[in-house]
Structure formats: structure tokens, C-alpha cells
């Protein structure tokens, strides 16, 4: 089944899929929820942009490293228990971040939040893929739709709550995650005990497959551009929480539209690899324009919102590609991929903040350069991704996915 399957039929899914998708929407709201309050946190807690950006760095670093143990935990305790544990951890640490009095405390609690995020995200994607009807492509579009909706609404809620207090969005995440936890407990049935246990070395072994490794390095590199946009742009924009919330909401809306509607059509017509390369190239060009006109807020606003289109197309296509890039379990492939892109790219937010202290445009130039490097890596390794470059690469079943050998 191609990722181009009509989204009209995506609604015919088991309730377990909708439970995890709903929880995913709320989980992904947490990504953009803090964007509108980055500058207020810095002002009220006397912290520099680089110090505030550590909220993203600690979160990403722990998320990436913790991805290595998600398979170990879920294969021993089951997907439902792992999802619940992840949500509980986020609830606790988000609330603690809201009660913090220093940036250092928030950074530390965001690290704990990253652990819960890792347990939830890796297990959620694998759960949706396993439970959804219609194959991998349809499941991934549902997952990307949840991601897009969550990212789009997060900044809006963050702007509204952040207008009251910078603490508001943190408490908001905690409450929303509690709602997600209830939905998972009530709607997600208890899965059978896992047939086999996953080793902590499994993600490292998965990275021996060149296709998965290439996609992971590609994601690591463009994450420098992605988190420059997400973690640094609010500072040169220098606008209120409501304005930042609406700007990043627009970014999230376009990301959702591109993920669910544009990506399937473009893949059907041009293929996955060409469209991944084009979308990343356009994102790099977007960042370069933002760098060239960094003093003009209107350019930064338009550039931020338009980036949602390019990232939305790429996110859907690269997520599908990861799921079929190596003959390993999907949860293992997801963990390996996420480990490289999150742990490796953890320094990106801090680097952007530090570079911005020297020149306002420099973070955007570095983000653009790293994204160009991602395109070069993708096409340098295209021989290991030949099946992904097909117009209809997605297998119908787990067995077909496992039969694909990459890079031999």
C-alpha cells in the first residue's frame, strides 16, 4: 500500500488506534507549548537565550539516550504499561517545571520530561503502526496527523496560558497529559505479553543497516535547522506570548496539512527520495532567506510559517522510510533513529542561542548549512535506499517489511 492511500478511509480504525492518536496529539502539544514563553522565562529569571535554550537541549538529550531502553521496557512490560509510565513521568516533571524558580531547575525537570517523552513517543508510533488497519502508510499518516494537530495547537495554548504566567504552559501540559493518561487506560486494551524481549543492544545493531543509518544521520543534521527555528526564532522576533503563539500555530497548521495531504500526493507523483531531498532543500533555502533578512520581523514570520510546509512533507516521508529501512522490529528501528537524531542534535538549541549572542543571523546560516549537509548525506547514500525511492514502496504487512534488506 502506498502512502498515497486516500485519507478518507483513515477513519476506519480500531479504538486502540484512536486512543493512542489522541494521547499523541496531547503529547505533541508539549513541543510547541513552551515556544511563546521562552523569552519571558529569560527576562523573568535573568537568563540568556543560550541558557533558556537548554530547556530543549536537556529534553532532547535525555529523549535520545532513553530511546535505547524503550524497547527493553516495552518488550518486558507491554506497550500499554510503557505508554502509561511515559505519561505519568511527563505529568510529574511538567508540574515540577512549573513550580521551579530558576532556569537550572527547569532545565533539569525538562530532562526528566524527556525520559517520559521517549517512553511514550517510541511506543506510540509502534502501537499505531501495529494496530491500525490498512498498512504502514495509513498508520504513519495518522501518527503525523496527530503530530501536526498537537504542534499546531500547542503554541496557541502556550500563548494563552503564557499570557497569564510563564508557569501556565507547564501546568497546562501536566493537566493535558493526565487527560491523555485516562484515555489510554480506558480505551487501549491490554496487549498480549510480548513474545520476545528486546536487547538494549538492538538499536545499535539496527544501525548496521546502511539505509537506517543514512536516514538517522540525515535527521540529525536537519534537526539543527529545525531546532534553530523552534528554539531560537522567538528571540529575534521579540514579540509577545500571544503573537509568538499564533505564528507557531500557523507553522503547525501548515506542517499538519503538508504531512497528511501534500506528502501522499507528492510521493505518488515524484517518489519518496526526490521529495525528501526537495523539501529539505527548500527548508535550507528558507533558513538562508531568514538569515539574510534576520533584522526584518516580517521575513522571520513568513519564513517560520512556510517552514511548516517543507518539514511536514519531509517528516511523513522520512518516518515511513525509517519503518521500512531495515529488517528489524519497527519499535527498534524507531528507537535507533530517534537516538541518533535527538541525542546527536541535542546541542543544536544551545548552539543556536550561543551563536545568536554574537550575530542575530548566524544561527539561521548554520541551520541552513546543516540542512544542506542533510541533503548531501541523503543522496550520497541513495544506493542503500533504492526501495524507498520507488513510487509505491510501502509493504502491506509486518512480514513484508521484515523481508526488506537494506545496504547489503
C-alpha positions, -999 to +999 in steps of 0.1 A: +000+000+000+014+034-009+014+063+015-008+080-011-038+060+000-068+083+004-072+098+038-109+094+035-106+058+047-083+066+077-113+070+100-120+032+099-096+023+127-098+003+160-105+023+191-070+015+203-055+035+175-077+065+183-068+063+220-030+064+212-035+090+185-054+113+209-027+108+236-001+116+209-019+149+200-017+160+236+019+148+239+030+167+208+013+198+221+041+199+247+067+206+219+053+240+209+037+249+242+069+264+256+078+284+225+058+315+235+073+316+269+110+313+261+116+350+261+095+357+292+114+329+311+147+345+301+135+380+312+120+370+345+147+345+355+176+366+342+188+340+317+204+344+283+189+329+251+216+302+253+207+293+289+169+292+281+176+271+250+189+244+274+153+236+280+153+220+246+188+206+249+183+186+281+149+174+268+163+162+235+195+146+250+176+125+275+149+117+250+175+104+226+195+084+251+163+070+267+152+057+233+178+030+238+158+015+266+123+019+253+123-014+235+138-032+266+110-018+287+081-023+263+091-059+255+091-067+292+061-048+304+040-044+273+031-013+252+002-001+274+022-001+306+051+017+288+028+043+274+013+049+309+047+051+325+058+077+300+027+098+305+030+097+343+066+108+342+057+137+319+028+147+342+051+148+372+081+166+356+060+192+337+043+201+370+077+204+388+090+226+359+060+249+365+069+252+402+106+260+395+123+292+405+155+291+384+163+282+348+186+254+360+157+238+378+135+240+347+163+225+326+167+196+350+130+189+351+128+191+313+154+163+313+130+141+333+102+151+309+124+138+281+125+104+297+088+102+298+086+116+262+109+088+250+089+061+265+057+075+251+068+085+216+086+054+206+059+031+219+031+053+205+044+051+169+049+013+171+015+008+187-003+028+160+016+010+132+008-024+148-029-017+155-040+004+125-059-012+096-047-005+061-009-010+065+021+011+075+014+041+053-021+048+067-008+043+102+020+068+097-003+094+082-025+091+113+006+095+135+018+125+115-017+140+117-016+137+155+018+153+155+006+182+133-025+189+153-006+188+185+022+210+172-003+235+158-025+238+189+004+237+214+017+273+207-018+287+208-024+272+242+011+281+253+004+317+243-029+319+261-015+303+293+018+321+290-001+354+288-011+347+324+023+334+336+053+316+322+044+288+346+010+283+330+021+262+300+040+238+322+009+232+344-012+230+312+010+201+299+006+183+332-032+185+331-034+176+294-012+146+299-034+135+328-063+135+303-042+115+278-034+090+306-070+084+313-078+079+276-050+053+273-061+035+305-098+034+294-096+029+256-064+009+250-069-028+256-042-048+274-020-063+247-008-099+249+025-105+267+054-097+243+066-129+225+103-120+229+124-095+249+144-068+231+180-063+240+194-029+248+219-035+220+192-040+194+191-003+183+228-003+178+226-035+158+198-019+137+221+009+128+244-015+110+218-014+082+230+014+060+196+026+050+185+033+086+219+048+095+217+072+065+182+083+074+192+088+110+222+110+101+200+130+077+175+136+105+203+146+129+216+172+105+183+188+096+174+189+133+200+217+136+178+237+112+146+225+129+156+234+164+171+267+153+137+276+140+119+263+171+142+273+199+159+304+186+134+323+164+113+336+193+142+357+205+149+378+173+111+381+168+110+398+202+071+397+203+045+390+230+034+355+240+001+357+221+019+368+188+045+340+191+017+315+198-002+325+167+030+325+145+039+290+156+003+278+153+004+289+117+037+269+113+020+238+129-011+241+107+009+241+075+030+212+089-002+192+096-016+199+061+017+190+044+020+158+064-014+145+058-024+158+023+007+171+004+032+143+012+010+115-001+003+132-034+038+144-039+052+109-031+028+093-056+039+116-083+076+121-077+087+093-053+100+095-017+137+102-020+133+131-046+106+147-024+126+144+008+156+160-010+134+188-024+116+195+009+149+197+028+165+219+001+135+243+003+138+243+041+175+252+038+167+280+014+140+292+038+165+294+066+190+312+044+165+338+035+157+343+072+194+347+078+198+372+051+169+393+064+171+385+101+165+421+110+131+421+094+104+405+116+080+401+086+106+379+069+111+358+100+074+354+105+067+343+069+098+321+069+087+304+101+052+297+089+063+284+055+088+261+070+059+240+082+051+230+046+087+218+039+091+200+073+056+184+071+063+167+037+097+155+049+085+143+083+059+120+068+082+106+041+112+100+063+091+084+091+077+059+066+112+053+052+125+046+087+098+020+093+109+000+062+146+008+060+159-022+079+147-058+086+141-052+123+111-046+145+096-012+139+099-002+176+137-010+173+140+010+141+122+039+157+144+038+188+176+037+168+166+065+145+154+087+174+185+080+194+208+094+167+186+124+157+177+135+193+209+127+212+231+139+183+212+170+177+208+179+214+234+206+211+216+224+183+193+246+205+221+257+228+244+263+198+218+285+182+213+305+213+251+310+218+257+319+181+228+344+184+246+363+211+273+371+185+252+378+154+214+376+150+216+359+116+244+333+124+221+306+139+200+306+107+231+304+085+244+274+105+209+258+104+207+262+066+242+248+062+235+217+083+202+211+064+222+213+031+245+187+046+215+165+053+205+166+017+240+156+006+241+127+030+207+115+018+217+114-018+252+101-011+235+071+005+207+067-020+220+033-032+210+019+002+176+034-001+166+023-036+134+005-025+123+037-006+128+057-038+101+036-055+067+053-060+049+025-040+075+013-016+054+006+015+048-031+024+013-043+033+024-062+064+050-068+091+063-098+072+069-078+040+087-051+060+109-077+076+118-092+042+134-060+030+172-060+032+189-027+030+225-019+021+238-054+015 
